[in-house]
């Protein structure tokens, strides 16, 4: 079992920055690929960024490339999402997700943190 707790959401003006963090409870954190998803009002869930278990590979949605950076610290059991040049379309609830496949898919979600970009 992995418990994930996001923090760092809030309200910001267009062009501003926020840093989201996700703290994991399990010592097995380093075995999971980590993902940030978001769900905007009236829209489906969108995969924003992914980082592999050792941190060697990252991937981003086209909509956030060059603006968002995902990183992780396997000693502190945390994953972060640095969000720069925020735009109103980035307004959403952001969720972190831990996932790995060993025999079956193991998947855990945080409760989400609200990000609002508005002038």
C-alpha positions as CSV (number, residue, x, y, z in Angstrom):
1,X,0.0,0.0,0.0
2,X,1.2,3.5,-0.9
3,X,-0.3,6.6,0.4
4,X,0.2,9.8,-1.6
5,X,-0.4,13.3,-0.3
6,X,-0.2,16.3,-2.7
7,X,0.5,19.8,-1.7
8,X,1.5,23.1,-3.2
9,X,-1.7,24.0,-5.1
10,X,-3.2,27.4,-5.0
11,X,-4.2,30.4,-7.0
12,X,-1.8,32.3,-9.3
13,X,-2.0,34.9,-12.0
14,X,-1.3,34.0,-15.7
15,X,2.5,33.8,-16.2
16,X,3.1,32.8,-12.6
17,X,4.6,29.6,-11.2
18,X,3.7,27.0,-8.7
19,X,5.5,23.9,-7.4
20,X,3.4,20.8,-6.5
21,X,4.8,18.1,-4.3
22,X,3.6,14.6,-3.6
23,X,4.8,12.7,-0.6
24,X,4.7,8.9,-0.5
25,X,4.4,6.8,2.6
26,X,6.0,3.6,1.3
27,X,9.6,2.7,1.4
28,X,9.0,1.0,-1.9
29,X,8.5,4.4,-3.6
30,X,11.6,4.0,-5.7
31,X,10.1,1.0,-7.5
32,X,7.2,3.0,-8.9
33,X,7.0,5.2,-12.0
34,X,5.3,8.4,-10.9
35,X,2.8,10.5,-12.9
36,X,1.0,13.8,-12.5
37,X,-2.5,13.9,-14.0
38,X,-5.0,16.7,-14.0
39,X,-8.7,17.1,-14.5
40,X,-10.0,20.4,-15.6
41,X,-13.7,21.4,-15.0
42,X,-15.9,19.6,-17.5
43,X,-13.0,17.7,-19.1
44,X,-11.5,14.3,-18.8
45,X,-8.4,13.3,-17.0
46,X,-5.1,14.3,-18.7
47,X,-1.7,12.8,-18.2
48,X,0.6,15.8,-17.6
49,X,4.0,14.3,-16.8
50,X,5.7,11.0,-16.1
51,X,9.1,10.1,-14.5
52,X,10.4,6.6,-14.3
53,X,11.3,4.9,-11.1
54,X,15.0,5.8,-11.2
55,X,14.3,9.2,-12.6
56,X,16.1,8.6,-15.8
57,X,13.3,9.2,-18.2
58,X,10.6,11.9,-18.2
59,X,7.7,12.6,-20.5
60,X,5.3,15.5,-20.8
61,X,2.0,16.3,-22.5
62,X,2.5,18.6,-25.5
63,X,0.4,21.2,-23.7
64,X,3.0,21.6,-20.9
65,X,6.3,20.9,-22.6
66,X,8.9,23.5,-21.9
67,X,6.8,24.9,-19.0
68,X,6.5,22.1,-16.5
69,X,9.3,19.9,-15.0
70,X,8.8,16.7,-13.1
71,X,11.4,15.5,-10.7
72,X,11.7,13.0,-7.8
73,X,13.8,12.3,-4.8
74,X,13.9,8.7,-3.9
75,X,15.6,9.3,-0.6
76,X,12.8,11.6,0.6
77,X,10.0,9.6,-1.2
78,X,8.7,12.7,-3.0
79,X,7.9,13.7,-6.5
80,X,7.5,17.3,-7.6
81,X,6.0,19.2,-10.5
82,X,7.5,22.7,-11.2
83,X,5.0,24.7,-13.2
84,X,6.1,27.9,-14.9
85,X,4.3,30.3,-17.3
86,X,1.0,29.1,-16.0
87,X,-2.1,29.8,-18.1
88,X,-5.8,29.7,-17.4
89,X,-6.0,26.4,-19.3
90,X,-3.8,24.9,-16.6
91,X,-6.6,25.3,-14.1
92,X,-7.4,21.9,-12.8
93,X,-7.2,19.5,-9.9
94,X,-3.8,17.9,-10.1
95,X,-3.2,14.3,-8.9
96,X,-0.1,12.3,-8.4
97,X,-0.2,8.6,-9.2
98,X,2.2,5.8,-8.4
99,X,2.2,2.9,-10.8
100,X,4.2,-0.3,-11.5
101,X,3.6,-3.6,-13.1
102,X,4.8,-6.7,-11.4
103,X,2.6,-9.7,-12.2
104,X,-0.3,-7.1,-12.2
105,X,-0.6,-3.3,-12.2
106,X,-0.2,-1.7,-8.8
107,X,-1.6,1.8,-8.8
108,X,-2.2,4.4,-6.1
109,X,-3.6,7.9,-6.2
110,X,-3.4,11.0,-4.1
111,X,-6.4,13.1,-3.2
112,X,-5.6,15.9,-5.6
113,X,-4.7,19.6,-5.2
114,X,-6.4,22.5,-6.9
115,X,-4.5,24.8,-9.2
116,X,-6.3,27.9,-10.3
117,X,-4.8,30.3,-12.9
118,X,-6.8,33.5,-13.2
119,X,-6.3,37.3,-13.4
